[in-house]
């Protein structure tokens, strides 16, 4: 396993904290190409030629993202992705961008089923790769606190199961309501934009107007008076904030 760094300075000439990406591919040309692109964008990069080297790397580091080839000698990328998503390495499951050869439909489906967050077909445009990397990392930051359960008022929300309870009674949520409540709780007391809320679910594309409708429905389930919300606040011109500053948050 090889680690590649390129220090960068921010506007105040202070060293930036790197986001660390692991590239796993048996093709040395792909490893070199990806490393060059990612380092140029300011990422910290480690590379592995196979799953054995990737295992060793993940014992030494916590990565923010893994770029993983499907077809490799020995254990393939799909099997490795499944092990990662079973939480073998750390509490915060590392997101995965899967690389597949053009036309390998079955491999793409298998990779997504195993838990890959996105896939990219080879050959790929470096600009598309960087956009996909940035989007995955953005979603990962929004989901950073998903390992917490939260009590607010008479409510308890289980982040693992997505179930909401009021005074011990289950409150039925739609899939969209559950996803939105997860992201709002994960970013409690912070404004979450409508754009970010629209991107949290892969089930369907949601417009900003649809977000407003879902928020109104969610308020009817968690607010005593939805017209004067105590918890789910509107931040005009920006988005929404779940206000639970004085409530209890429990780590699993």
C-alpha positions in Angstrom: 0.0 0.0 0.0 1.4 3.4 -1.0 0.3 6.7 0.5 0.6 9.9 -1.6 0.3 13.4 -0.2 0.5 16.9 -1.6 0.2 19.6 1.0 -2.0 22.5 0.1 -2.6 25.9 1.8 -5.9 27.6 2.3 -6.5 31.3 1.8 -4.9 32.1 5.2 -1.8 30.1 4.3 -2.6 27.4 6.8 -2.4 23.7 6.0 -5.7 22.2 5.1 -7.0 19.0 6.6 -7.0 16.3 3.9 -9.9 14.1 3.0 -8.3 10.7 2.7 -9.3 8.5 -0.3 -8.3 4.9 -0.9 -7.9 3.8 -4.5 -8.1 0.0 -5.0 -7.4 -1.2 -8.5 -5.1 -3.9 -9.9 -4.2 -1.7 -12.9 -1.2 0.5 -12.0 -2.1 3.0 -14.8 -5.5 3.6 -13.2 -4.0 3.9 -9.8 -1.5 6.5 -11.0 -4.1 8.4 -13.0 -6.6 8.6 -10.2 -4.0 9.6 -7.7 -2.8 12.4 -9.9 -6.3 13.8 -10.4 -7.3 13.5 -6.8 -4.1 15.0 -5.4 -4.4 17.9 -7.8 -7.8 18.6 -6.2 -6.3 18.6 -2.7 -7.2 15.1 -1.5 -4.9 12.8 0.4 -4.6 9.5 -1.5 -3.5 5.9 -0.6 -3.5 3.2 -3.2 -3.8 -0.6 -3.1 -3.4 -3.1 -5.9 -5.7 -5.7 -4.4 -8.1 -6.4 -1.5 -5.3 -7.8 0.7 -3.4 -4.4 0.5 -6.7 -2.6 1.0 -7.4 -4.6 4.1 -4.0 -3.6 5.4 -4.6 0.1 4.6 -7.9 0.1 6.4 -6.3 -1.4 9.5 -4.0 1.6 9.5 -6.3 4.5 8.4 -9.9 5.6 8.5 -10.8 6.7 4.9 -13.4 9.2 3.8 -14.0 7.4 0.5 -12.9 4.2 -1.3 -12.7 4.1 -5.1 -12.9 0.4 -5.8 -12.5 -1.6 -9.0 -14.9 -4.6 -9.4 -12.7 -7.1 -11.3 -9.5 -7.9 -9.5 -7.4 -11.0 -8.9 -8.3 -12.8 -5.6 -11.3 -11.3 -3.8 -13.2 -9.0 -6.1 -14.5 -5.5 -5.4 -18.1 -6.6 -4.9 -17.2 -9.0 -2.1 -14.9 -6.4 -0.4 -17.7 -3.7 -0.6 -20.1 -6.1 1.1 -17.6 -6.7 3.9 -17.1 -2.9 4.4 -20.8 -2.3 4.5 -21.2 -5.0 7.2 -19.2 -2.5 9.3 -16.0 -4.6 9.5 -13.7 -1.6 10.0 -15.2 1.3 11.8 -18.4 2.8 13.2 -18.9 5.3 10.4 -19.2 3.1 7.3 -16.9 4.4 4.5 -18.7 5.3 1.3 -17.7 3.5 -1.9 -17.4 4.6 -5.5 -17.3 1.4 -7.7 -15.4 1.3 -11.0 -16.7 -1.1 -13.6 -15.8 -1.9 -17.2 -18.3 -0.5 -19.7 -21.2 -2.9 -20.3 -20.7 -4.9 -17.1 -24.3 -4.4 -16.1 -24.4 -7.4 -13.8 -21.3 -6.2 -12.0 -22.8 -2.8 -11.5 -26.0 -4.2 -10.1 -24.1 -6.5 -7.8 -21.9 -3.7 -6.6 -24.9 -1.4 -5.8 -26.6 -4.4 -4.1 -23.5 -5.0 -2.0 -23.6 -1.4 -0.8 -21.6 0.8 -3.2 -22.8 4.4 -3.0 -22.2 5.1 -6.7 -20.5 3.5 -9.8 -18.6 4.8 -12.7 -17.9 3.0 -16.0 -14.5 2.7 -17.5 -13.2 4.5 -19.4 -14.3 7.6 -17.6 -14.0 11.4 -17.9 -11.8 12.7 -15.0 -14.2 15.6 -14.5 -17.1 13.2 -14.0 -15.1 11.2 -11.5 -14.3 14.4 -9.5 -17.9 15.4 -9.5 -19.0 12.0 -8.2 -16.4 12.0 -5.5 -17.4 15.5 -4.4 -21.1 14.5 -4.3 -20.5 11.3 -2.3 -18.3 13.1 0.2 -21.0 15.8 0.6 -23.6 13.2 1.4 -21.2 11.5 3.8 -20.7 14.7 5.7 -24.5 15.2 6.0 -24.8 11.7 7.3 -21.9 12.0 9.7 -23.9 11.8 12.9 -26.3 8.9 11.9 -24.9 6.8 14.8 -27.0 8.8 17.3 -30.4 8.4 18.8 -32.2 11.5 19.8 -34.8 12.5 22.3 -36.7 15.7 21.8 -39.7 16.6 23.8 -41.9 13.5 24.1 -40.3 12.0 21.0 -37.5 9.4 20.6 -36.0 8.7 17.1 -33.9 5.6 16.5 -31.4 6.5 13.8 -30.6 2.9 13.0 -34.2 1.7 12.4 -35.6 5.1 11.3 -38.5 4.7 13.8 -40.1 7.6 15.7 -41.8 7.1 19.0 -43.9 9.5 21.1 -44.3 8.5 24.7 -43.4 5.0 23.7 -46.0 4.7 20.9 -44.7 4.3 17.3 -45.4 7.2 15.0 -45.8 6.1 11.5 -43.5 7.8 9.0 -43.4 7.5 5.2 -40.0 6.7 3.7 -39.4 10.3 2.7 -40.4 11.6 6.1 -38.0 9.1 7.7 -35.1 10.1 5.4 -35.7 13.8 6.0 -35.9 13.4 9.8 -32.6 11.4 9.7 -30.8 14.2 7.9 -32.3 16.9 10.1 -31.4 15.1 13.3 -27.9 14.3 11.9 -27.5 18.0 11.5 -29.5 19.1 14.5 -29.5 22.8 15.3 -28.0 23.5 11.8 -29.7 24.8 8.7 -30.1 22.1 6.0 -30.8 23.6 2.6 -33.8 22.4 0.4 -31.2 21.3 -2.2 -29.5 19.1 0.3 -32.7 17.6 1.5 -33.7 16.9 -2.0 -30.5 14.8 -2.5 -30.7 12.6 0.5 -32.9 9.9 -1.0 -32.1 7.8 -4.1 -35.7 6.7 -4.4 -36.9 9.6 -6.4 -36.0 13.1 -7.4 -37.6 15.7 -5.2 -38.2 19.3 -6.1 -37.8 22.1 -3.6 -41.6 22.5 -3.6 -41.9 18.8 -2.7 -39.6 19.4 0.2 -41.9 22.1 1.6 -44.9 19.8 1.3 -43.0 16.9 3.1 -41.9 19.3 5.8 -45.5 20.4 6.4 -46.6 16.8 6.7 -43.7 16.0 9.1 -44.6 19.0 11.3 -48.1 17.7 11.7 -46.6 14.6 13.3 -44.0 16.2 15.6 -45.4 19.6 16.5 -48.3 20.5 18.9 -49.1 23.4 16.6 -47.6 23.1 13.1 -48.3 26.8 12.5 -46.0 27.7 15.4 -43.3 25.0 15.2 -41.2 24.4 18.3 -38.7 22.0 16.7 -38.8 22.1 12.9 -38.0 25.7 12.1 -38.0 27.4 8.7 -34.8 29.4 8.0 -36.2 31.8 5.4 -34.3 31.8 2.1 -32.1 28.9 3.2 -33.9 25.8 4.4 -34.9 24.1 7.6 -33.4 23.4 11.0 -34.5 20.9 13.7 -34.1 22.7 17.0 -33.2 20.2 19.7 -30.5 22.2 21.5 -31.8 21.4 25.0 -32.6 17.8 24.3 -30.7 14.6 24.9 -28.6 12.9 22.2 -27.4 9.4 22.9 -24.5 7.6 21.1 -25.2 4.0 20.2 
